[in-house]
Amino acid sequence: MREKTGTVATACAGVILFSGMAARAQVSPEPTLNRTVNLNYVYAAELGFGGYSLNGLTAQVYTLPLEHTFHDVLREGWALRILAPIQLGLYSLKVTDTNGERISIDQQSVAVVPGAELEIPVGNRTVLKPFAQFGVGHAFGVDVGSSNSYIFLAGARAVSQWHTGATTISLGNAIIFAGDSPIGSGFSEHYVSLQLGVEVRHPLGFKIGTLAPDLGLYTIYYNYPVPLVFNRFLEPDLKIANQGEIGFSIGSATQFRLLGLSNPRIGAGFIFGGGLTVLRINFGFPF
């Protein structure tokens, strides 16, 4: 999503595009130095609930994961999840030019990206989950130009599970295509992500009422067939082909509901590799 914010007054010439729907600031003209900073919004939004900082650019996205599941859809044992996540984005660019001038730009965005995911059992251990989402985002800021963008995601996830005593081992894999495009003229982007992950989950050995808390530890490998590109002010673009993630989640080994959610989980993950580190909140093994 390419947000366009207003001009930061300086005595020099140049352009910074920030956060996609595109922030502008005037800076000194040195063609050998990169002064075009486009936020990789799709990557930030796909984090769900997290953010990163890179060379003065900070991106934070907070997602309210609204959804509802219908069981025995099309065939017995199949399920249909209706997705309606609401995303709030907060972006900040704070850099210093070669002449010592400080540049500061802040923007915000809100997006709704509804969609559906079909859960298809394959054998006794595996569930295949094709999905698609399409929505619209809006940018806020001073002198916002093309402030509206389309956002889209599609792909498939699959998860297989094995039980060894009280321990559950899960193997997840996914292929995801995600992108955004401004409504009107402007910068657009997309990427493909191949993912492979493993989680081990085990009860903690005590109960709280009817709850039996458990802990899940996971690791995920990400491959981008076309490298992710992150602009850096006065630096070459950062291109990332591979990343890793380690994380955990806490839930219950027994069935329960909380605020209308069935068996909710919460945890945190740390994504690393290629020169970029990310912290995010997760709601369980993300497959």
Order of alpha helices (4+ residues) and beta strands (2+ residues): alpha-beta-beta-beta-beta-beta-beta-beta-beta-beta-beta-beta-beta-beta-beta-beta-beta-beta
